[in-house]
Amino acid sequence: MNQLLKDFKGFALSGNVLDLAIGVILGVAFNNVVEKFAQDVLLQLIGAIFKIPKFDNVSQAVNGTQIYYGTLITALVNFLLIAFTLLMMVKLLMRFGLNFKAQGNRECDFCKSFVPVDATRCMYCTSEITPVVPD
């Protein structure tokens, strides 16, 4: 039981797990900010232009059934805003010199071991290989 607790502690406190947890928490908080901005500012401006106070209530009757497509408009604006904001953040970080490395593995052509996709030399057989992702 002691070994199991040690293994769990080593796993839970490893760098990758903590980085992932921090990223998820920041992502949820950032999502709330962007969602509120989209719903309370952007959609209200669009609603003022088209004289529709709330998009969630926009619907169309088809054979006696209401189809509420306003919620789809809200979700679409939220998605586009989040995607655009993330694109701008990545561009800004790259402008400040933060380069994003390629992640993942590929098979070495010579020894068939798996090496990082941006490796220029196999760490197992030391053969020179061409990186899949350019520097």
Secondary structure as UniProt FT lines:
FT   HELIX           2..12
FT   HELIX           15..37
FT   HELIX           38..42
FT   HELIX           43..50
FT   HELIX           55..57
FT   STRAND          60..62
FT   TURN            63..64
FT   STRAND          65..67
FT   HELIX           70..95
FT   TURN            96..97
FT   STRAND          105..107
FT   TURN            109..111
FT   STRAND          114..116
FT   TURN            117..118
FT   TURN            123..125
//
